[in-house]
Amino acid sequence: MKKTLFLVMLAVLVSLDGLAQSKAWGLRECCEYAVEHNIGIKQQQNQCRQQEIQLSTAKNSRLPDLSGSVSQNFSFGRGLTMDNTYTNKNTSSTSLQLGASMPLFTGFEIPNQIKLNQLNLEAATADLEKAKNDIRMQVAQAYVQILYDMEMADVAHRQIAIDSAQVARLQAFVDNGKASGVELSQQKATLANSKLTATQADNNMRLAVLTLTQLLELDTPEGFAVVRPSSEELENLVSPEHLVTPDEIYAEALGIKPEILSQQLKLKGAAHSIKIAQAGYYPTLSLSGGVGTNYYTTSGLKSDGLGKQLENNFSQYIGLNLSVPIFNRFSTRNRIRSARVDQANQQLQLDNTKKTLYKEIQQVYYNALNAQTKTQSSAEAVKSSKDAFELVQAKYENGKATITEFNEAKNNYMKSESDLVQARYENLYQQALLEFYRGKELNF
């Protein structure tokens, strides 16, 4: 009974898992899942944790350190006794030490190191957000590719339906002696080509699904499906005259894009690296203190007991240590020079990142503009090719057009539909990217 119940529960769990896998995924859901499970993002999160540890280490460098030591020495022949005299006898000594030191002034190296590590942590956090944005864009591109391939597969299967109807019609005409077998064979060949095209379209769609599921780190693409935008959403996109200009988008992106923030933080960090190197010119001051005791024994001589010696030899010390740099073979000077070169390179990196961002925005803008224009012209082409196809189809059914003319009109109509589908989804994707550069969520 228990075994049967277990099997029933297992079957229910498996079926529920299958239902969860077969539900349609929206773009937002895909992006969130990819961000949560992507290995590269997890590695970047570990990098942030490493920066947190380094920041903690820098802050703790202000604290005093504490160390203890125990040493045991054996001397054979002439050695030091507990009376602080030397004798030709074997001696042994035990020393116990506990010492502490604390930096008082390090040429401002510690506060600058703390600030540098704080900036590095903030930069790593910005890099993490950049990695998340990159995976979101990859997911969106793969998502749109699935939508496009789904539409292309639908177009290909509609073409099969049209060709199949014509084969059946010609077969009836051949049976009644109203058409030749050559026409029927030609149409069957057309139908076979349509089936091949549909097979290729279905395979492209499966590969697109596989690409997206791999980005999501799913174990299998089986049962995976995406939500299709409605025809109204595809048709009611922003018109070309209402697109925000690249300069306006760039001005917004400069203040919000994590790649810009990361490079700005690293540039600030480079200034603190210079100050850290300049600390080598300053004197350093530290406070130290400690306690210690000793225990001596000399062979052949009577000595006090362990407890008494440890008490009698107990000592304490406290001191200040001032170190003034005088000449270190120009090491400090060259560290400062190297830090300034790094700062100049970081400034160039920031400038390059800004230029790259502006180029990306320009490219997306003109892609969106081109996609909108292509969508409008493709819609007009679909209307014209549809009218032409319906006209040729009517002529063909009345015996006033050849099968070649019919297939040519049909192929033109199907191609125009395919072009419109491609243009619409490209338009959808590019406009979503434009909004994404403005700091909005990547969704459609």
ROSE-223106 format. One record per residue (C-alpha): residue number from 1; residue in one letter; x, y, z. Coordinates in steps of 0.05 Angstrom, whole numbers, plus 32768, in hexadecimal, padded with zeros to 4 digits. Example, Ala and Ser with C-alpha at 12.3 -4.5 7.8 and 13.67 -1.06 7.14 Angstrom:
> num | residuo | x | y | z
> 1 | A | 80F6 | 7FA6 | 809C
> 2 | S | 8111 | 7FEB | 808F
//
This chain:
> num | residuo | x | y | z
> 1 | M | 8000 | 8000 | 8000
> 2 | K | 8038 | 8030 | 8013
> 3 | K | 805E | 801F | 7FD3
> 4 | T | 8020 | 802C | 7FA9
> 5 | L | 8014 | 806F | 7FCC
> 6 | F | 805D | 8083 | 7FC0
> 7 | L | 8057 | 8072 | 7F76
> 8 | V | 8017 | 809B | 7F6F
> 9 | M | 8037 | 80D7 | 7F91
> 10 | L | 8075 | 80D1 | 7F65
> 11 | A | 8049 | 80CF | 7F27
> 12 | V | 8024 | 810E | 7F3E
> 13 | L | 8066 | 8133 | 7F4B
> 14 | V | 8080 | 811F | 7F06
> 15 | S | 8041 | 8137 | 7EE5
> 16 | L | 8043 | 8179 | 7F0B
> 17 | D | 808B | 8182 | 7EF6
> 18 | G | 8077 | 8176 | 7EAE
> 19 | L | 803F | 81A8 | 7EB3
> 20 | A | 806E | 81DC | 7ED1
> 21 | Q | 809F | 81D0 | 7E98
> 22 | S | 8069 | 81D3 | 7E62
> 23 | K | 804C | 8216 | 7E78
> 24 | A | 805C | 8251 | 7E4B
> 25 | W | 8095 | 827E | 7E62
> 26 | G | 8092 | 82C9 | 7E5B
> 27 | L | 80CF | 82F3 | 7E4D
> 28 | R | 80D1 | 8310 | 7E93
> 29 | E | 80CE | 82CB | 7EB1
> 30 | C | 8105 | 82B2 | 7E84
> 31 | C | 8132 | 82ED | 7E96
> 32 | E | 8127 | 82E3 | 7EE1
> 33 | Y | 8134 | 8299 | 7EDD
> 34 | A | 8174 | 82A2 | 7EB3
> 35 | V | 818F | 82D7 | 7EE3
> 36 | E | 8182 | 82A8 | 7F1E
> 37 | H | 81A2 | 826A | 7EFF
> 38 | N | 81D8 | 8283 | 7ECF
> 39 | I | 821D | 826A | 7EE3
> 40 | G | 8242 | 82A8 | 7ECB
> 41 | I | 8216 | 82D4 | 7EF7
> 42 | K | 8223 | 82A6 | 7F33
> 43 | Q | 826E | 82AE | 7F26
> 44 | Q | 8266 | 82FA | 7F25
> 45 | Q | 8240 | 82F5 | 7F67
> 46 | N | 827B | 82D0 | 7F84
> 47 | Q | 82A8 | 8308 | 7F6B
> 48 | C | 827D | 8339 | 7F93
> 49 | R | 8285 | 830D | 7FD1
> 50 | Q | 82D1 | 830E | 7FC6
> 51 | Q | 82CF | 835A | 7FC5
> 52 | E | 82A7 | 835B | 8005
> 53 | I | 82DC | 8330 | 8026
> 54 | Q | 8313 | 835E | 800D
> 55 | L | 82ED | 839B | 8028
> 56 | S | 82E7 | 8379 | 806C
> 57 | T | 8331 | 836A | 806C
> 58 | A | 8341 | 83B3 | 805D
> 59 | K | 8314 | 83CC | 8095
> 60 | N | 8332 | 839A | 80C7
> 61 | S | 8379 | 83B2 | 80B8
> 62 | R | 836B | 83EC | 80E8
> 63 | L | 8365 | 83BA | 8122
> 64 | P | 83A0 | 83A4 | 814D
> 65 | D | 83BE | 8360 | 8141
> 66 | L | 83CD | 832F | 8178
> 67 | S | 83FF | 82F6 | 8177
> 68 | G | 841B | 82C5 | 81A8
> 69 | S | 845A | 829A | 81A6
> 70 | V | 8479 | 8263 | 81CE
> 71 | S | 84C2 | 824E | 81C5
> 72 | Q | 84EC | 8217 | 81E4
> 73 | N | 8538 | 8219 | 81DF
> 74 | F | 856D | 81E7 | 81F4
> 75 | S | 85B5 | 81FC | 81FB
> 76 | F | 85F1 | 81CC | 8200
> 77 | G | 8633 | 81E5 | 821B
> 78 | R | 863A | 822E | 822D
> 79 | G | 85F5 | 824D | 8235
> 80 | L | 85CB | 8282 | 8258
> 81 | T | 85AF | 8271 | 829C
> 82 | M | 8574 | 828C | 82C2
> 83 | D | 85A4 | 82BB | 82E7
> 84 | N | 85B6 | 82DA | 82A4
> 85 | T | 85FC | 82BD | 82A8
> 86 | Y | 861F | 828C | 827A
> 87 | T | 8637 | 8248 | 8290
> 88 | N | 8651 | 8209 | 8270
> 89 | K | 8614 | 81DF | 827E
> 90 | N | 85D8 | 81C9 | 8257
> 91 | T | 859E | 81F9 | 825E
> 92 | S | 8557 | 81FE | 8246
> 93 | S | 8529 | 823A | 8242
> 94 | T | 84DF | 8243 | 8234
> 95 | S | 84C4 | 8286 | 821C
> 96 | L | 847B | 829D | 8219
> 97 | Q | 8469 | 82DD | 81F3
> 98 | L | 8428 | 8301 | 81E3
> 99 | G | 842D | 8340 | 81B9
> 100 | A | 83FF | 8371 | 8195
> 101 | S | 8408 | 83AB | 8164
> 102 | M | 83DA | 83DE | 8146
> 103 | P | 83E5 | 840F | 810D
> 104 | L | 83DC | 8457 | 8121
> 105 | F | 83EF | 847A | 80E1
> 106 | T | 83FE | 845A | 809D
> 107 | G | 8401 | 8496 | 806F
> 108 | F | 83B5 | 8491 | 8063
> 109 | E | 83C0 | 844E | 8042
> 110 | I | 838B | 8429 | 806B
> 111 | P | 8350 | 845A | 805F
> 112 | N | 8361 | 845D | 8015
> 113 | Q | 8365 | 8411 | 8011
> 114 | I | 8321 | 840C | 8032
> 115 | K | 8303 | 843E | 8001
> 116 | L | 8323 | 841A | 7FC6
> 117 | N | 8305 | 83D8 | 7FDC
> 118 | Q | 82C1 | 83F8 | 7FE7
> 119 | L | 82C3 | 8413 | 7FA0
> 120 | N | 82DA | 83D0 | 7F86
> 121 | L | 829E | 83AF | 7FA8
> 122 | E | 826E | 83E2 | 7F89
> 123 | A | 828F | 83D7 | 7F45
> 124 | A | 8288 | 838B | 7F4C
> 125 | T | 823F | 8395 | 7F5D
> 126 | A | 8236 | 83BF | 7F1E
> 127 | D | 825A | 838A | 7EF6
> 128 | L | 822A | 8357 | 7F12
> 129 | E | 81EF | 8381 | 7EFA
> 130 | K | 8211 | 8387 | 7EB6
> 131 | A | 8216 | 833B | 7EB2
> 132 | K | 81CD | 8335 | 7EC3
> 133 | N | 81BB | 8367 | 7E8C
> 134 | D | 81E5 | 8340 | 7E5A
> 135 | I | 81C2 | 82FF | 7E69
> 136 | R | 817E | 8323 | 7E66
> 137 | M | 818F | 833C | 7E20
> 138 | Q | 81A6 | 82F7 | 7E0A
> 139 | V | 8166 | 82D9 | 7E24
> 140 | A | 813C | 830E | 7E01
> 141 | Q | 815F | 8301 | 7DBF
> 142 | A | 8156 | 82B6 | 7DC6
> 143 | Y | 810D | 82C1 | 7DDA
> 144 | V | 80FF | 82EB | 7D9C
> 145 | Q | 8121 | 82B8 | 7D71
> 146 | I | 80F1 | 8283 | 7D8A
> 147 | L | 80B5 | 82B0 | 7D7B
> 148 | Y | 80D0 | 82BD | 7D35
> 149 | D | 80DC | 8273 | 7D27
> 150 | M | 8097 | 8262 | 7D42
> 151 | E | 8078 | 8293 | 7D11
> 152 | M | 80A2 | 8278 | 7CD8
> 153 | A | 808D | 8232 | 7CE8
> 154 | D | 8044 | 8248 | 7CE7
> 155 | V | 804E | 8268 | 7CA3
> 156 | A | 806F | 8229 | 7C89
> 157 | H | 8036 | 81FD | 7CA1
> 158 | R | 8003 | 822C | 7C82
> 159 | Q | 8027 | 8224 | 7C41
> 160 | I | 8021 | 81D8 | 7C48
> 161 | A | 7FD6 | 81E0 | 7C52
> 162 | I | 7FD0 | 8209 | 7C12
> 163 | D | 7FFB | 81DA | 7BE9
> 164 | S | 7FD6 | 819D | 7C04
> 165 | A | 7F94 | 81BC | 7BEF
> 166 | Q | 7FAF | 81C8 | 7BAA
> 167 | V | 7FC9 | 8181 | 7BA4
> 168 | A | 7F84 | 8166 | 7BB7
> 169 | R | 7F63 | 8195 | 7B86
> 170 | L | 7F92 | 8181 | 7B4D
> 171 | Q | 7F88 | 8138 | 7B5E
> 172 | A | 7F3E | 8141 | 7B55
> 173 | F | 7F49 | 8164 | 7B13
> 174 | V | 7F77 | 812D | 7AFB
> 175 | D | 7F44 | 80F9 | 7B0E
> 176 | N | 7F10 | 811F | 7AE5
> 177 | G | 7F40 | 812A | 7AAC
> 178 | K | 7F41 | 8176 | 7AB6
> 179 | A | 7F8C | 817A | 7AC8
> 180 | S | 7FCB | 8157 | 7AB3
> 181 | G | 7FF5 | 812A | 7ADE
> 182 | V | 8030 | 8159 | 7AD2
> 183 | E | 800D | 8190 | 7AF8
> 184 | L | 7FFC | 8161 | 7B30
> 185 | S | 8044 | 8149 | 7B36
> 186 | Q | 805D | 8190 | 7B36
> 187 | Q | 802E | 81A3 | 7B6E
> 188 | K | 8042 | 8165 | 7B96
> 189 | A | 808A | 817B | 7B8F
> 190 | T | 8077 | 81BF | 7BA9
> 191 | L | 8053 | 819F | 7BE4
> 192 | A | 8091 | 8176 | 7BF4
> 193 | N | 80BC | 81B4 | 7BF4
> 194 | S | 808A | 81D6 | 7C22
> 195 | K | 808E | 819C | 7C52
> 196 | L | 80DA | 81A0 | 7C50
> 197 | T | 80D7 | 81EA | 7C60
> 198 | A | 80A7 | 81DC | 7C9A
> 199 | T | 80D5 | 81A7 | 7CB5
> 200 | Q | 8110 | 81D7 | 7CB3
> 201 | A | 80E5 | 820D | 7CD4
> 202 | D | 80D1 | 81DC | 7D0C
> 203 | N | 8119 | 81C9 | 7D16
> 204 | N | 812F | 8212 | 7D1A
> 205 | M | 80F9 | 821D | 7D4E
> 206 | R | 8111 | 81E2 | 7D78
> 207 | L | 8159 | 81FB | 7D74
> 208 | A | 8143 | 8240 | 7D8A
> 209 | V | 811E | 8221 | 7DC5
> 210 | L | 815D | 81FA | 7DD6
> 211 | T | 8187 | 8239 | 7DD5
> 212 | L | 8159 | 825D | 7E05
> 213 | T | 8152 | 8222 | 7E35
> 214 | Q | 819E | 821C | 7E37
> 215 | L | 81A2 | 8266 | 7E4A
> 216 | L | 8170 | 8257 | 7E81
> 217 | E | 819B | 821B | 7E98
> 218 | L | 815F | 81EC | 7E90
> 219 | D | 816F | 81A3 | 7E8B
> 220 | T | 8144 | 8196 | 7E4D
> 221 | P | 811C | 81BF | 7E1B
> 222 | E | 80E4 | 818C | 7E1C
> 223 | G | 80A1 | 81AC | 7E2D
> 224 | F | 80BE | 81F3 | 7E2B
> 225 | A | 8092 | 8229 | 7E0A
> 226 | V | 8091 | 8275 | 7E08
> 227 | V | 8059 | 82A7 | 7E09
> 228 | R | 804A | 82C7 | 7DC6
> 229 | P | 803B | 8312 | 7DC4
> 230 | S | 7FF6 | 8321 | 7DAA
> 231 | S | 7FEE | 833D | 7D64
> 232 | E | 7FD7 | 837E | 7D83
> 233 | E | 8019 | 8384 | 7DA9
> 234 | L | 8040 | 8379 | 7D69
> 235 | E | 8017 | 83AB | 7D41
> 236 | N | 8012 | 83E3 | 7D76
> 237 | L | 805C | 83F1 | 7D7D
> 238 | V | 807A | 8437 | 7D7F
> 239 | S | 807C | 8459 | 7D3B
> 240 | P | 80BF | 8471 | 7D20
> 241 | E | 80B0 | 84BA | 7D2D
> 242 | H | 80A4 | 84AC | 7D77
> 243 | L | 80E7 | 8489 | 7D84
> 244 | V | 8114 | 84A9 | 7DB8
> 245 | T | 8155 | 84C1 | 7D98
> 246 | P | 8197 | 849E | 7DA6
> 247 | D | 81B3 | 84DC | 7DCA
> 248 | E | 8177 | 84DE | 7DF9
> 249 | I | 817D | 8494 | 7E08
> 250 | Y | 81C8 | 849A | 7E12
> 251 | A | 81BF | 84D4 | 7E44
> 252 | E | 8190 | 84A8 | 7E6D
> 253 | A | 81BC | 846A | 7E67
> 254 | L | 81FB | 848E | 7E81
> 255 | G | 81DB | 8495 | 7EC5
> 256 | I | 81BF | 844F | 7ECC
> 257 | K | 81E6 | 841C | 7EA4
> 258 | P | 8211 | 83F1 | 7ED3
> 259 | E | 824C | 83EC | 7EA3
> 260 | I | 8254 | 8438 | 7EA7
> 261 | L | 824D | 8438 | 7EF2
> 262 | S | 8280 | 8401 | 7EF9
> 263 | Q | 82B5 | 8426 | 7ED1
> 264 | Q | 82A7 | 8467 | 7EF6
> 265 | L | 82B1 | 8444 | 7F39
> 266 | K | 82F1 | 8424 | 7F20
> 267 | L | 830B | 8468 | 7F0B
> 268 | K | 82FD | 8483 | 7F51
> 269 | G | 8322 | 8446 | 7F6C
> 270 | A | 835E | 8456 | 7F41
> 271 | A | 8364 | 849A | 7F64
> 272 | H | 8367 | 8476 | 7FA8
> 273 | S | 839B | 8446 | 7F8C
> 274 | I | 83C7 | 8482 | 7F7F
> 275 | K | 83BD | 849A | 7FC7
> 276 | I | 83CE | 8454 | 7FE0
> 277 | A | 840F | 8456 | 7FB9
> 278 | Q | 841F | 849D | 7FD3
> 279 | A | 841A | 8482 | 801A
> 280 | G | 845F | 8466 | 800F
> 281 | Y | 847B | 84AD | 8017
> 282 | Y | 845D | 84B5 | 805D
> 283 | P | 847A | 849C | 809F
> 284 | T | 8453 | 8465 | 80C3
> 285 | L | 8445 | 8461 | 810D
> 286 | S | 8430 | 8424 | 8134
> 287 | L | 8423 | 8412 | 817C
> 288 | S | 843B | 83D0 | 8198
> 289 | G | 8439 | 83AD | 81DB
> 290 | G | 843E | 8369 | 81FA
> 291 | V | 844E | 833C | 8235
> 292 | G | 847E | 8302 | 823E
> 293 | T | 84A0 | 82D4 | 826E
> 294 | N | 84D6 | 829E | 8270
> 295 | Y | 84E8 | 825E | 8293
> 296 | Y | 8531 | 8246 | 8298
> 297 | T | 8551 | 8205 | 82AF
> 298 | T | 859B | 81F4 | 82B3
> 299 | S | 85B4 | 81AD | 82BC
> 300 | G | 85D7 | 81A2 | 82FE
> 301 | L | 85BD | 81E3 | 831C
> 302 | K | 8580 | 81EF | 8346
> 303 | S | 854B | 821D | 8329
> 304 | D | 850A | 823A | 833F
> 305 | G | 84CA | 8217 | 832D
> 306 | L | 84A2 | 8224 | 82ED
> 307 | G | 846D | 824F | 830D
> 308 | K | 849D | 827A | 8334
> 309 | Q | 84CA | 8286 | 82F8
> 310 | L | 8490 | 8298 | 82CB
> 311 | E | 8479 | 82CA | 8300
> 312 | N | 84BE | 82E7 | 830D
> 313 | N | 84D0 | 82ED | 82C3
> 314 | F | 848E | 830C | 82AE
> 315 | S | 8499 | 834C | 8286
> 316 | Q | 8470 | 837E | 825F
> 317 | Y | 8481 | 83AF | 8229
> 318 | I | 8460 | 83E7 | 8200
> 319 | G | 847D | 8410 | 81C9
> 320 | L | 8474 | 843D | 818D
> 321 | N | 8495 | 842F | 814B
> 322 | L | 849F | 8468 | 8119
> 323 | S | 84B9 | 8455 | 80D4
> 324 | V | 84CF | 848E | 80A5
> 325 | P | 84DC | 847D | 805C
> 326 | I | 851C | 849C | 8042
> 327 | F | 852E | 8478 | 8002
> 328 | N | 850F | 8438 | 7FE6
> 329 | R | 852F | 8436 | 7FA1
> 330 | F | 84F7 | 8461 | 7F82
> 331 | S | 84C6 | 8428 | 7F90
> 332 | T | 8490 | 8458 | 7FAB
> 333 | R | 8499 | 8488 | 7F71
> 334 | N | 8490 | 8451 | 7F3E
> 335 | R | 8453 | 8435 | 7F61
> 336 | I | 8433 | 847A | 7F5D
> 337 | R | 8445 | 8480 | 7F14
> 338 | S | 8427 | 843B | 7F06
> 339 | A | 83E8 | 844D | 7F2C
> 340 | R | 83E0 | 848C | 7F02
> 341 | V | 83E8 | 8464 | 7EC2
> 342 | D | 83B2 | 8435 | 7EDB
> 343 | Q | 8386 | 8471 | 7EE8
> 344 | A | 8391 | 848B | 7EA1
> 345 | N | 8380 | 8446 | 7E85
> 346 | Q | 8341 | 8443 | 7EB0
> 347 | Q | 832C | 8487 | 7E95
> 348 | L | 8335 | 846C | 7E4E
> 349 | Q | 830D | 842E | 7E61
> 350 | L | 82D4 | 845A | 7E7A
> 351 | D | 82D5 | 8483 | 7E3A
> 352 | N | 82D6 | 8444 | 7E10
> 353 | T | 829B | 8427 | 7E37
> 354 | K | 8273 | 8466 | 7E2B
> 355 | K | 8283 | 8465 | 7DE1
> 356 | T | 8270 | 841B | 7DDD
> 357 | L | 822E | 8429 | 7E00
> 358 | Y | 821E | 8462 | 7DD0
> 359 | K | 822E | 8437 | 7D94
> 360 | E | 8201 | 83FF | 7DAF
> 361 | I | 81C8 | 8431 | 7DB9
> 362 | Q | 81D2 | 844D | 7D73
> 363 | Q | 81D1 | 8407 | 7D55
> 364 | V | 8193 | 83F3 | 7D7A
> 365 | Y | 8170 | 8434 | 7D68
> 366 | Y | 817D | 842D | 7D1E
> 367 | N | 816C | 83E3 | 7D20
> 368 | A | 812A | 83F7 | 7D40
> 369 | L | 811F | 842D | 7D0C
> 370 | N | 812E | 83FC | 7CD4
> 371 | A | 8102 | 83C6 | 7CF3
> 372 | Q | 80C7 | 83F7 | 7CF7
> 373 | T | 80D0 | 840D | 7CAF
> 374 | K | 80D7 | 83C5 | 7C99
> 375 | T | 8099 | 83B2 | 7CC1
> 376 | Q | 806F | 83E7 | 7C9D
> 377 | S | 8089 | 83D5 | 7C58
> 378 | S | 8081 | 838A | 7C67
> 379 | A | 8039 | 8395 | 7C7D
> 380 | E | 802B | 83B8 | 7C3B
> 381 | A | 804F | 8380 | 7C15
> 382 | V | 8024 | 834B | 7C38
> 383 | K | 7FE4 | 836F | 7C25
> 384 | S | 7FFA | 8376 | 7BDC
> 385 | S | 8014 | 832E | 7BD6
> 386 | K | 7FD6 | 8314 | 7BF7
> 387 | D | 7FA9 | 8338 | 7BC6
> 388 | A | 7FD4 | 831F | 7B8D
> 389 | F | 7FD2 | 82D8 | 7BA7
> 390 | E | 7F87 | 82D8 | 7BAF
> 391 | L | 7F80 | 82F3 | 7B68
> 392 | V | 7FAE | 82BF | 7B4A
> 393 | Q | 7F8C | 8289 | 7B74
> 394 | A | 7F48 | 829C | 7B58
> 395 | K | 7F64 | 829C | 7B11
> 396 | Y | 7F85 | 8259 | 7B1D
> 397 | E | 7F46 | 823A | 7B38
> 398 | N | 7F21 | 8253 | 7AF9
> 399 | G | 7F57 | 8237 | 7ACC
> 400 | K | 7F72 | 827C | 7AB8
> 401 | A | 7FB6 | 8276 | 7ADB
> 402 | T | 7FEB | 823F | 7ADB
> 403 | I | 8003 | 8218 | 7B18
> 404 | T | 8046 | 823B | 7B11
> 405 | E | 8025 | 827F | 7B17
> 406 | F | 7FFC | 8267 | 7B52
> 407 | N | 803A | 824D | 7B77
> 408 | E | 8061 | 828C | 7B68
> 409 | A | 802A | 82B8 | 7B84
> 410 | K | 8023 | 828B | 7BC1
> 411 | N | 806E | 828C | 7BCE
> 412 | N | 8070 | 82D8 | 7BC9
> 413 | Y | 8037 | 82DC | 7BFB
> 414 | M | 8058 | 82AC | 7C2C
> 415 | K | 809B | 82D0 | 7C26
> 416 | S | 807A | 8313 | 7C35
> 417 | E | 8059 | 82F5 | 7C72
> 418 | S | 809C | 82DA | 7C8A
> 419 | D | 80BD | 831F | 7C7F
> 420 | L | 8086 | 8340 | 7CA7
> 421 | V | 808D | 830F | 7CE1
> 422 | Q | 80D8 | 831A | 7CE3
> 423 | A | 80D1 | 8366 | 7CE0
> 424 | R | 809C | 8366 | 7D18
> 425 | Y | 80C6 | 833E | 7D48
> 426 | E | 8104 | 8365 | 7D37
> 427 | N | 80DD | 83A4 | 7D45
> 428 | L | 80C4 | 8388 | 7D86
> 429 | Y | 8109 | 8374 | 7D9D
> 430 | Q | 812D | 83B4 | 7D89
> 431 | Q | 80F9 | 83E1 | 7DAB
> 432 | A | 80FE | 83B7 | 7DEA
> 433 | L | 814A | 83C0 | 7DE8
> 434 | L | 8142 | 840C | 7DE1
> 435 | E | 8117 | 840D | 7E20
> 436 | F | 8148 | 83E0 | 7E43
> 437 | Y | 8181 | 8411 | 7E37
> 438 | R | 8155 | 8446 | 7E58
> 439 | G | 8153 | 841C | 7E97
> 440 | K | 8110 | 83FA | 7E8C
> 441 | E | 8103 | 83B0 | 7E94
> 442 | L | 8111 | 8385 | 7E58
> 443 | N | 80CC | 836B | 7E47
> 444 | F | 8097 | 8367 | 7E11
//
